[in-house]
Amino acid sequence: MASRTGPDGLLRGAVRHTAGPTAALLVCSAAGAGCALAVPAVAGRTLDLLLHRHPAAGAWLTWAAVLLAAEVLGETAAVLLTQLTNARATAWIRLRATTGLSATAPHRAEPYAGGDVASRLCVNATDSGAAPAALATSVSSVLVPAGALVALALIDPWTAAAFAAGLPLLLVVLRSFARQSSDSVGRYQQAQGAVAARLTEALSGARTITAAHTARREEERVLAPLKDMTRYGTRMWLVHGRAVARSGVLLPLLTTAVVAVAGTRLAAGELSVGDLLAASRYAALAAGFGSVAAPLGTLVRARNAARRTAALADLPPMPHGSTALPPDGPGALELRDVRVVRDGVPLLTDVTLTIDGGSTVAVVGRSGAGKSTLSAVAGRLTDPDGGRVLLDGVDLARLTRAELRSATSYAFARPAFDSGVTPTVGSAIASGHGAADAPEEKVRDAARAASADAFIRLLPQGYATPLDDAPLSGGESQRLGLARAFIGAGRLMILDDATSSLDTATERQVELALSTSLRPCTRLVVAHRVSTAARADKVVWLEEGRVRGCGPHRLLWEDPHYRAVFLAEPAPAPASTAPVAPVEAVTPARAAGGAGPTGAVTSPRDDRRAERPAHDGPGSGA
């Protein structure tokens, strides 16, 4: 497991990634600061020479003009480099967060809602990306007033003492600002993410909200965090305003004190007119200590934002091995004592199965029985907390990432498509497991197998129609997802409720394609329909995360509790439950007469579980 970087580690990484432009920004800021510090001394010296009509006054006046021009150029370059640094740092932070999100197991990313993720990747990444430039700018923000204070001491120690007397009060103001603004900024960003998450949820269910006439209630739910945003935002600006107001009162007083002391020293003949001019200018520059609040506020906001983006970047990636599958393997799948626990709730418990290569196995069970969790474990979208999953005798955890994904393919109830900058229907199908450059005929074959070719041809540009311009129904979207899985079919194909939106005739055509049109592979199908289970070679019946029974559908159908899985209302539990046929009773030799080939599915624990009373309580699986 990768070590956690945390917000500070993420910001350090952003600084390292932008080392070039950040260093250039620091140089330009320092150069501009040096010019700004030199101008008052040169201007004061020029004034004294002009008053005395010294012939060198012209040369000093030229130097003053050059220094002013150099200061302007330095500040202009600093502005451009700040934007460049911000852009590069933001892009790097977004990439780290996106990589962490995409490389982790899906169940670890589930707690982060889509709107919250968008807020972290957009708003928070932008805020945290400003840290490197703010760090470089803060150096010059301190350098100028500190240098001005030193210059005052060189001109006359009494002027420097007059200004330094108020610095402790200024430091107290800045420290209070940093401490109070940190909490307000963090809570403001959390409320901002909550609004984004709720808005995304509402937009995805817009049709349901309209049909249920709950738009007003949803509006109130989405905007509820605005109260927190208002409270913490107001507090944040009040803290900032108080800091500015206090420094705005303190710094002019200090400047006035410096000018008064310098005027007194001038009257006493200890300073020249040029020294008075330089002292007044240096007092104004020393007052720039108050401007440190701006980069300090940016750094505080960046660190709080980095805490939210680092949460995505630090998601633990799924490790992969270096082993390859044996050549020409049949796709035999084996689960040994698989256990999955999420948040202390067992989703799968002691699941042991052996599925012969090339067979079609339906996974059935009530909602929450663990069907989707089993399908996720079977293709290693997630790792079990205990036990092992093997494909052709090789532990999935030992396979390379490329080997694993080329050997397995998935189709889901609600597929998501993304292939390139402007994805088309054809490229969405071809994107299945590295097949982005698949031949056109192969794409069409996969679409025909998924019964998608007919409606694709009716689109304005056929397979070249942009996805955004393709008005797809739920069933059509599922068929595209099936076609994408078909084109990438390796040794194991997993359909997780991928035919739920298909009509019966289309589902039958897809099932025929699964058994005849595609190259041989093992098929694991999460099923809700009786017809799907009946056409499978074998059925795995899950209940509360355990294998309640497995075997041909026609034998399992004799159990009323199995039949109740497919009914709207569960069947009442009898006083005594007849045991499910043991595994030995449903082997190919004893299941003669069953339709279709018979891939063996065994579970040595089924005999013992079949003797237990049925439990119709809610399951825990996905």
Beta strands, then each sheet from edge to edge (+ up, - down):
strand 1: 333-342
strand 2: 345-355
strand 3: 360-364
strand 4: 386-391
strand 5: 394-395
strand 6: 408-412
strand 7: 492-496
strand 8: 522-526
strand 9: 538-543
strand 10: 546-551
strand 11: 601-602
sheet 1: 5+ 4- 1+ 2- 11+
sheet 2: 6+ 7+ 8+ 3+ 9+ 10-
end
